[in-house]
Amino acid sequence: MSVMPDLQIWIAFVLAAEALLILPGPTDMVVVSYALTQGKRSAWASVPGVTLGDATALILSLLGLGAILMASAELFNILKIAGALYLVYLGIKTWRAPVPETLDDGAPLQHGRWRIMAHTYMATALNPGGIVFYVAFFPQFLSAEKPLLNQVAVFGATFIVMGTLNSILYATLALQVRRLITSYRARKNMNRATGGFLIAMGGLVGLAKRAA
């Protein structure tokens, strides 16, 4: 008997995960923000932060934090507020970011690659919904007849890869949009729009409730 998940179950997991991932979330908006306002190198620097953030959320859920967050309203609210405030902080920085006179993807980065990756990582790892998601979503595809660790490893790796590819897709689309915006005023408005969207996303995260 195979110790790995059945192919049909894995395919069902992929389809269900993609249906959830394709909807823009806080992490996607951070990646889009960097792509729109700072260009290609900033966008690609932000993607590894998504991968590491998703991996952190998965590990924390496996260590029991997800179950604790589902049981403790106080802890969930603390982490939720921290994540919301961080998104608002990023939104304000994006709103106020200086706009170059011309588009130049070869210009020096406003923030270093490690700092950009750290921002994306924090936005992903501080989202309590992501940690709770693993606890609520994964068990629907686990079989009691197969080794639990093997199944979690396969599903976890699959989800992390899909999340990374999803962020690359959002970054690519945002970069295409960026090329169409050439005037200084339009790019200034783009900064404000993406900053405002991050602030709004922070507000939505702050209003999120625990799953019953």
C-alpha positions as CSV (number, residue, x, y, z in Angstrom):
1,M,0.0,0.0,0.0
2,S,1.3,3.4,-0.9
3,V,2.3,5.7,2.0
4,M,1.6,8.8,-0.2
5,P,-1.8,10.5,-0.8
6,D,-3.8,9.0,-3.6
7,L,-3.5,10.8,-6.9
8,Q,-7.2,11.6,-7.0
9,I,-7.1,13.1,-3.6
10,W,-4.0,15.2,-4.5
11,I,-5.7,16.5,-7.6
12,A,-8.8,17.5,-5.6
13,F,-6.5,19.3,-3.1
14,V,-4.8,21.2,-6.0
15,L,-8.1,22.3,-7.5
16,A,-9.5,23.4,-4.1
17,A,-6.2,25.2,-3.1
18,E,-6.1,27.0,-6.5
19,A,-9.7,28.2,-6.1
20,L,-8.6,29.8,-2.8
21,L,-5.2,31.1,-3.9
22,I,-6.4,32.8,-7.0
23,L,-8.4,35.3,-4.9
24,P,-6.2,38.2,-4.0
25,G,-5.1,38.3,-0.3
26,P,-2.9,40.5,1.8
27,T,0.3,38.8,0.6
28,D,-0.7,39.2,-3.1
29,M,-1.3,42.9,-2.6
30,V,2.1,43.4,-1.0
31,V,3.7,41.7,-4.0
32,V,1.6,43.7,-6.4
33,S,2.5,46.9,-4.5
34,Y,6.2,46.3,-5.0
35,A,5.8,45.4,-8.7
36,L,3.7,48.5,-9.5
37,T,5.6,51.1,-7.5
38,Q,9.2,49.9,-7.6
39,G,9.5,47.6,-10.6
40,K,10.8,44.2,-11.6
41,R,13.7,43.7,-9.2
42,S,11.5,44.6,-6.2
43,A,8.7,42.3,-7.4
44,W,11.0,39.3,-7.7
45,A,12.7,40.1,-4.3
46,S,9.3,40.0,-2.7
47,V,8.3,36.5,-3.9
48,P,10.7,34.5,-1.7
49,G,9.1,36.2,1.3
50,V,5.8,34.6,0.3
51,T,7.4,31.1,0.1
52,L,9.1,31.5,3.5
53,G,6.0,33.0,5.0
54,D,3.8,30.1,3.8
55,A,6.3,27.6,5.1
56,T,6.4,29.4,8.5
57,A,2.6,29.3,8.7
58,L,2.5,25.6,7.9
59,I,5.2,24.8,10.5
60,L,3.4,26.8,13.2
61,S,0.1,25.1,12.4
62,L,1.8,21.7,12.7
63,L,3.3,22.8,16.0
64,G,-0.1,23.4,17.3
65,L,-0.4,27.2,17.0
66,G,-3.3,26.9,14.5
67,A,-5.3,24.9,17.0
68,I,-4.5,27.3,19.7
69,L,-5.6,30.3,17.6
70,M,-8.9,28.5,16.8
71,A,-9.5,28.0,20.5
72,S,-8.2,31.3,21.9
73,A,-10.0,34.4,20.8
74,E,-7.4,36.6,22.7
75,L,-4.4,35.1,21.0
76,F,-6.1,35.2,17.6
77,N,-7.0,38.9,18.0
78,I,-3.4,39.8,19.1
79,L,-1.9,38.2,16.0
80,K,-4.7,39.5,13.8
81,I,-4.1,43.1,15.0
82,A,-0.3,42.8,14.6
83,G,-0.8,41.6,11.0
84,A,-3.4,44.3,10.3
85,L,-1.2,47.1,11.6
86,Y,1.8,45.8,9.6
87,L,-0.3,46.0,6.4
88,V,-1.4,49.5,7.3
89,Y,2.2,50.4,7.9
90,L,3.2,49.1,4.5
91,G,0.3,50.9,2.9
92,I,1.3,54.3,4.4
93,K,4.9,53.8,3.2
94,T,3.7,52.9,-0.3
95,W,1.3,56.0,-0.3
96,R,4.2,58.3,0.7
97,A,6.9,56.6,-1.4
98,P,8.8,59.0,-3.8
99,V,8.0,58.6,-7.5
100,P,10.8,58.8,-10.0
101,E,10.4,61.1,-13.0
102,T,10.8,58.2,-15.4
103,L,10.4,54.4,-15.3
104,D,13.8,52.8,-14.9
105,D,13.9,49.2,-13.8
106,G,17.7,49.5,-13.6
107,A,17.6,52.3,-11.0
108,P,18.8,51.6,-7.4
109,L,16.1,49.9,-5.2
110,Q,14.4,52.1,-2.7
111,H,14.7,49.2,-0.2
112,G,17.3,46.4,-0.3
113,R,16.3,43.0,-1.5
114,W,16.5,41.5,2.0
115,R,14.3,44.2,3.4
116,I,11.7,43.7,0.7
117,M,11.7,40.0,1.2
118,A,11.3,40.5,5.0
119,H,8.3,42.8,4.5
120,T,6.6,40.2,2.4
121,Y,7.5,37.5,4.8
122,M,6.1,39.4,7.8
123,A,2.8,40.2,5.9
124,T,2.4,36.5,5.2
125,A,3.6,35.0,8.5
126,L,1.6,37.5,10.6
127,N,-1.7,36.6,9.0
128,P,-3.5,34.4,11.5
129,G,-6.0,33.4,8.8
130,G,-3.2,31.6,7.0
131,I,-2.2,29.5,10.1
132,V,-5.8,28.7,10.9
133,F,-6.4,27.8,7.2
134,Y,-3.9,25.0,7.3
135,V,-5.6,23.5,10.4
136,A,-9.1,23.8,8.9
137,F,-8.3,23.0,5.2
138,F,-5.7,20.2,5.3
139,P,-7.7,17.6,7.4
140,Q,-10.3,17.4,4.7
141,F,-7.8,15.6,2.4
142,L,-6.0,13.5,5.0
143,S,-6.5,9.7,5.2
144,A,-6.4,7.9,8.5
145,E,-5.1,4.8,6.6
146,K,-1.8,6.5,5.5
147,P,1.1,8.0,7.5
148,L,0.1,11.5,8.6
149,L,3.5,13.1,8.2
150,N,3.9,11.9,4.6
151,Q,0.5,13.3,3.6
152,V,1.1,16.7,5.4
153,A,4.6,16.9,3.7
154,V,3.1,16.4,0.3
155,F,0.1,18.7,0.7
156,G,2.2,21.3,2.4
157,A,4.9,21.3,-0.2
158,T,2.3,21.4,-2.9
159,F,0.5,24.4,-1.3
160,I,3.8,26.3,-0.8
161,V,4.8,25.8,-4.4
162,M,1.3,26.9,-5.6
163,G,1.4,29.9,-3.4
164,T,4.8,30.9,-4.8
165,L,3.6,30.4,-8.4
166,N,0.5,32.4,-7.6
167,S,2.6,35.3,-6.3
168,I,4.8,35.2,-9.5
169,L,1.6,35.4,-11.6
170,Y,0.4,38.5,-9.7
171,A,3.8,40.1,-9.9
172,T,4.0,39.4,-13.7
173,L,0.5,40.9,-14.3
174,A,1.3,43.9,-12.1
175,L,4.6,44.5,-14.1
176,Q,2.6,44.4,-17.3
177,V,0.2,47.1,-15.9
178,R,3.2,49.2,-14.8
179,R,4.6,49.3,-18.3
180,L,1.3,50.9,-19.5
181,I,1.5,53.7,-16.9
182,T,4.0,56.3,-18.2
183,S,3.0,59.7,-16.9
184,Y,4.4,61.0,-13.5
185,R,0.9,61.9,-12.2
186,A,-0.5,58.5,-13.1
187,R,2.4,56.7,-11.3
188,K,1.9,59.0,-8.3
189,N,-1.8,58.0,-8.3
190,M,-0.8,54.4,-8.7
191,N,1.3,54.6,-5.5
192,R,-1.6,56.1,-3.6
193,A,-4.0,53.5,-5.0
194,T,-1.9,50.6,-4.1
195,G,-1.0,52.1,-0.7
196,G,-4.7,52.7,-0.1
197,F,-5.5,49.2,-1.0
198,L,-3.0,47.8,1.4
199,I,-4.4,50.0,4.2
200,A,-7.9,48.7,3.3
201,M,-6.6,45.2,3.3
202,G,-5.2,45.8,6.7
203,G,-8.6,47.0,7.9
204,L,-10.2,43.8,6.5
205,V,-7.7,41.6,8.3
206,G,-8.3,43.6,11.5
207,L,-12.1,42.9,11.2
208,A,-11.7,39.2,10.5
209,K,-13.3,36.8,12.9
210,R,-12.2,33.4,14.0
211,A,-13.8,30.4,12.3
212,A,-16.3,28.8,14.6
